[in-house]
Amino acid sequence: MRKVNLNDIRIDGGTQCRVVLNQAKIYEYLEHMKDGDEFPLMEARFDGSTYWLTDGFHRYHAYKLLGMKEITINYKPGTQDDAFMDALKANGKHGLTLSVEDKENKVRMALEHHLTKDKTNYELAKICELSQSFVAGVRDPEKKKKQKENKERHIQKKAQEIASRTSDDENTSATSSGEKPTPTATPDPHAGAAPDDAEMKATELAMLADQEAMYKLLESDEPLATAHEEIKRLNHLNGQLEVRLHGLMNERNEAVKMVKKLQKENDKLKGKK
């Protein structure tokens, strides 16, 4: 830990893996700094004459805007190459989360650097704190395309299997019971309030697809890029299901009332006999 001149810290050594810095985050940090909030120390490597920043680029620019001249940092002795290796691990588990584009850029940087360009996908995944499949996808875009297609086929296959099993179960039940639907004497005033079998089946398949989609997100290194839209979609579906459930409950209550009413009328008719 050492207090250094902010101008002595180099940020142009190829140790920034983000495609672009988040300007809104810089100004957010600036406002917190003005309020006296404390931030984690920036990380750097010191080669005897130069401090190479490895982690804390948003904080660096916020300190610059704040007009800071000196800042306390954490540093370790090391070369610019050491700083590069440290940067590949930065923001993997803390700080502003890397976007999918940032992660892809990180892998591309590693594939071009003389220290890491010949390493295996497994080795690069450990260094960059990413999954091996993600690294393989960046190194070989065709492989990434095939991975995506395989996952989509898996989801479709599962949905078809559920639909087939549901259809078979319904047919078996109808055949074994021999029951036929009995038409109601009077039209149901609440018809359409509850979902029919086809709609319930569609909802079941949609929920299965959502579950598979969540598994897909959790198994990949791209959840943060798509999670927001996925959550919005799932919340919308959840709202629809809640409305449908409410309709089913109303339908049930009305059916109970109707049964009780018919039972009373039936009891009166029996009494008259």
C-alpha positions in Angstrom: 0.0 0.0 0.0 1.4 3.4 -1.0 0.3 6.9 -1.6 1.3 8.0 -5.1 0.7 10.8 -7.5 -2.3 10.0 -9.6 -0.5 11.2 -12.7 2.2 8.6 -12.1 -0.3 5.8 -12.6 -0.3 4.5 -16.2 -3.6 3.4 -17.7 -2.4 2.9 -21.3 -0.5 -0.4 -20.8 -3.1 -2.7 -22.3 -4.4 -3.6 -18.9 -8.0 -2.5 -19.5 -10.2 -5.3 -20.8 -13.5 -3.4 -21.1 -14.5 -2.4 -24.6 -15.6 1.0 -23.2 -15.8 2.5 -19.7 -19.2 3.2 -18.2 -19.4 7.0 -18.0 -22.5 6.9 -15.8 -20.7 4.7 -13.3 -17.8 7.2 -13.2 -20.1 10.1 -12.3 -21.9 7.9 -9.9 -18.6 7.2 -8.1 -17.8 10.9 -8.3 -20.9 11.8 -6.4 -20.3 9.2 -3.7 -16.7 10.4 -3.3 -18.0 14.0 -2.8 -20.2 12.6 0.0 -17.1 11.1 1.6 -17.8 7.5 0.8 -14.8 5.2 1.0 -13.9 3.0 -2.0 -11.6 -0.1 -2.2 -8.0 0.8 -3.1 -7.0 0.6 -6.8 -4.6 -2.2 -7.8 -1.4 -1.7 -9.7 1.9 -3.3 -10.5 5.2 -1.3 -10.0 8.2 -2.1 -12.2 10.5 0.3 -10.3 9.6 3.4 -12.3 6.0 3.0 -13.5 2.7 2.0 -11.8 0.6 0.0 -14.2 -3.1 0.1 -13.2 -4.7 -3.3 -13.2 -8.0 -2.8 -11.4 -10.0 0.4 -10.7 -10.2 2.4 -14.0 -13.7 3.8 -13.2 -12.4 5.0 -9.8 -9.3 6.4 -11.4 -11.3 8.7 -13.7 -13.7 9.6 -10.9 -10.6 10.7 -8.8 -9.4 12.7 -11.8 -12.7 14.5 -12.1 -12.7 15.1 -8.3 -9.3 16.9 -8.7 -7.3 14.4 -6.6 -3.6 14.8 -6.8 -2.5 11.8 -4.7 -4.2 8.6 -3.9 -3.4 5.5 -1.8 -3.2 2.3 -3.9 -2.4 -1.4 -3.4 0.5 -2.4 -5.5 2.8 -5.3 -6.1 6.2 -5.4 -7.7 6.0 -6.6 -11.3 6.3 -5.8 -15.0 3.8 -4.6 -17.5 3.2 -8.2 -18.5 2.4 -9.1 -14.9 -0.1 -6.2 -14.9 -1.7 -7.7 -18.0 -2.1 -11.1 -16.3 -3.7 -9.4 -13.3 -6.0 -7.4 -15.5 -7.4 -10.6 -17.1 -8.7 -11.6 -13.6 -10.0 -8.1 -12.7 -13.8 -7.7 -12.2 -14.4 -11.5 -12.4 -16.0 -11.6 -9.0 -16.2 -7.9 -7.8 -16.7 -4.4 -9.1 -18.8 -3.4 -12.1 -19.8 -6.6 -13.8 -18.2 -7.2 -17.3 -20.6 -7.3 -20.2 -20.6 -10.2 -22.7 -18.6 -7.9 -25.1 -16.1 -7.1 -22.3 -15.6 -10.8 -21.6 -15.1 -11.6 -25.3 -12.7 -8.7 -25.6 -10.8 -10.1 -22.6 -10.4 -13.5 -24.3 -9.4 -11.9 -27.6 -6.7 -9.9 -25.8 -5.4 -13.1 -24.2 -5.4 -14.8 -27.5 -3.2 -12.1 -29.0 -0.8 -11.6 -26.0 2.6 -13.4 -26.3 2.2 -14.8 -22.7 -1.2 -16.4 -23.3 -1.8 -16.9 -27.0 -0.6 -20.5 -27.0 -2.5 -21.6 -23.9 -5.3 -24.1 -24.1 -9.0 -23.2 -23.6 -8.9 -24.7 -20.2 -5.8 -22.6 -19.1 -7.3 -19.4 -20.5 -10.6 -20.1 -18.8 -8.8 -20.3 -15.4 -6.8 -17.2 -16.1 -9.7 -15.1 -17.3 -12.1 -16.6 -14.7 -14.6 -17.7 -17.4 -16.0 -21.0 -18.5 -14.0 -23.2 -20.9 -16.9 -23.3 -23.4 -17.1 -19.4 -23.4 -13.3 -19.3 -24.3 -13.7 -22.0 -26.9 -16.6 -20.0 -28.5 -14.5 -16.8 -28.8 -11.5 -18.7 -30.2 -13.7 -20.6 -32.6 -17.0 -18.8 -33.5 -18.3 -21.8 -35.4 -18.1 -23.9 -32.3 -20.0 -21.2 -30.4 -22.7 -21.3 -33.1 -23.0 -25.0 -32.8 -23.2 -24.9 -29.0 -26.1 -22.4 -29.3 -27.9 -24.6 -31.9 -27.5 -27.7 -29.8 -29.0 -26.0 -26.7 -31.9 -24.7 -28.7 -32.6 -28.2 -30.1 -32.4 -29.7 -26.6 -35.1 -27.2 -25.4 -37.3 -28.0 -28.4 -36.9 -31.8 -27.9 -37.8 -31.5 -24.2 -40.9 -29.5 -25.0 -42.0 -32.0 -27.6 -41.5 -34.9 -25.1 -43.7 -33.2 -22.5 -46.4 -32.5 -25.1 -46.3 -36.1 -26.3 -46.5 -37.5 -22.7 -49.3 -35.2 -21.8 -51.3 -36.3 -25.0 -50.7 -40.0 -24.3 -51.8 -39.7 -20.7 -55.0 -37.9 -21.7 -55.8 -40.6 -24.3 -55.1 -43.4 -21.9 -57.2 -41.9 -19.2 -60.2 -41.3 -21.6 -59.9 -44.9 -23.0 -59.7 -46.6 -19.6 -62.5 -44.7 -18.0 -64.9 -44.7 -20.9 -66.4 -41.5 -19.6 -68.0 -39.0 -22.0 -68.4 -35.3 -21.2 -71.8 -34.4 -20.0 -73.2 -31.1 -21.5 -74.4 -28.6 -18.9 -78.1 -27.7 -18.8 -77.5 -24.0 -18.8 -74.7 -21.9 -20.4 -71.9 -21.1 -18.0 -71.9 -17.3 -17.4 -68.2 -17.5 -16.5 -67.1 -19.4 -19.7 -63.8 -18.2 -20.9 -62.7 -17.1 -17.4 -60.7 -20.3 -16.9 -58.1 -21.8 -19.4 -59.1 -24.8 -21.5 -56.9 -27.9 -21.7 -55.0 -26.7 -24.7 -54.2 -23.4 -23.0 -53.1 -25.2 -19.8 -50.9 -27.5 -21.9 -49.4 -24.5 -23.7 -48.7 -22.8 -20.3 -47.0 -26.0 -19.1 -44.8 -26.0 -22.2 -44.0 -22.3 -21.8 -43.0 -22.9 -18.2 -40.7 -25.8 -19.2 -39.1 -23.6 -21.9 -38.6 -20.9 -19.3 -36.9 -23.4 -17.0 -34.7 -24.7 -19.7 -33.8 -21.0 -20.6 -32.8 -20.4 -17.0 -30.6 -23.5 -17.0 -29.1 -22.2 -20.2 -28.3 -18.8 -18.7 -26.8 -20.3 -15.6 -24.6 -22.7 -17.6 -23.2 -19.9 -19.8 -21.0 -16.9 -19.2 -23.6 -14.6 -20.7 -26.4 -14.3 -18.1 -25.9 -10.7 -17.3 -26.3 -9.7 -21.0 -29.7 -11.3 -21.3 -30.9 -11.8 -17.7 -32.7 -8.4 -17.6 -34.9 -9.1 -20.6 -35.4 -12.7 -19.4 -36.5 -11.5 -16.0 -38.9 -9.0 -17.6 -40.4 -11.7 -19.8 -40.8 -14.1 -16.9 -42.4 -11.5 -14.7 -44.9 -10.8 -17.5 -45.7 -14.5 -17.8 -46.0 -14.7 -14.0 -48.5 -11.9 -14.0 -50.5 -13.6 -16.7 -50.5 -16.8 -14.7 -51.6 -15.0 -11.5 -54.5 -13.4 -13.4 -55.5 -16.8 -14.8 -55.3 -18.4 -11.3 -57.5 -15.7 -10.0 -60.0 -16.5 -12.8 -59.9 -20.2 -11.9 -60.6 -19.4 -8.2 -63.6 -17.3 -9.2 -64.8 -20.1 -11.5 -64.5 -22.6 -8.6 -66.4 -20.4 -6.2 -69.2 -19.8 -8.7 -69.3 -23.6 -9.4 -69.6 -24.3 -5.6 -72.5 -21.8 -5.3 -74.2 -23.3 -8.3 -73.9 -26.9 -6.9 -75.3 -25.8 -3.5 -78.2 -24.0 -5.2 -79.0 -27.1 -7.3 -78.7 -29.3 -4.2 -81.2 -27.2 -2.3 -83.6 -27.2 -5.3 -83.2 -31.0 -5.5 -83.9 -31.4 -1.8 -87.1 -29.3 -2.2 -88.3 -31.5 -5.1 -87.7 -34.6 -3.0 -89.7 -33.1 -0.1 -92.6 -32.4 -2.4 -92.7 -36.0 -3.5 
